[in-house]
Amino acid sequence: MAFEYSDERPLQLAVLISGGGSTLANLVEWIADGRLKRAVIGSVISSRAEVRGVEIARAARLPLHILRPRDFPDADAFAATQADLIDKAGADLIVMAGYLCMWQFPERFAGRVLNIHPALLPAFGGAGMYGRRVHEAVLAAGVAESGCTVHLADHLYDHGPIIARRTVAVMPGDTPESLAARVGEAERELYPEVIQRVADEGLEWLARFRAS
Ligand code: GRF
């Protein structure tokens, strides 16, 4: 029987950001207005200091840490410090939200690090495929559909077992901006819905994707 989270013992999220923070802002909203239940953001970690996502975390009074890879002697030291912080925050689920660093997380986190990507993986993902570039590539390929993908992270960019995808149409005359807006709408529903599923059914539900 999977562990179910409750109002007294909500699913603790650690949210990792690097930029605009729209994914974080959306989760804050869903939690505040009760669309996302039995989940709380216990910590936010940003890989950059001067970004809007940091302001969003501060405005929402969320515990915030700035952890920049370049302040560490090497990738291992960075990864270990970040993992310690997440453990100390008591996080159950690690939610990458526009997080742009490759983070070699320890094995104990495998199966509980989520990412969202603004395309239908496995297409249009990988190193350098973020932001506007993704939508440019989709339009250049001339495909009829795009969308977003929530997946378990591993140690490759935009890679790991797919948990859920949502499709949107590519319309005639779309620009990277208009397509990004349509995909963004889908993201703002899909990510909290997946997190709700974890809050409802426990981390074991996610682990099933890892095994399959
Ligand atoms: C979105 O495209 C999302 O799919 C990707 O980061 C973008 C959002 O960035 N992972 P942010 O949350 O506004 O920083």
Boltz pocket constraint, residues with backbone or C-beta under 6 A from the ligand:
constraints:
  - pocket:
      binder: B
      contacts: [[A, 17], [A, 18], [A, 19], [A, 20], [A, 21], [A, 22], [A, 23], [A, 24], [A, 53], [A, 96], [A, 97], [A, 98], [A, 99], [A, 116], [A, 117], [A, 118], [A, 131], [A, 148], [A, 187]]
      max_distance: 6.0
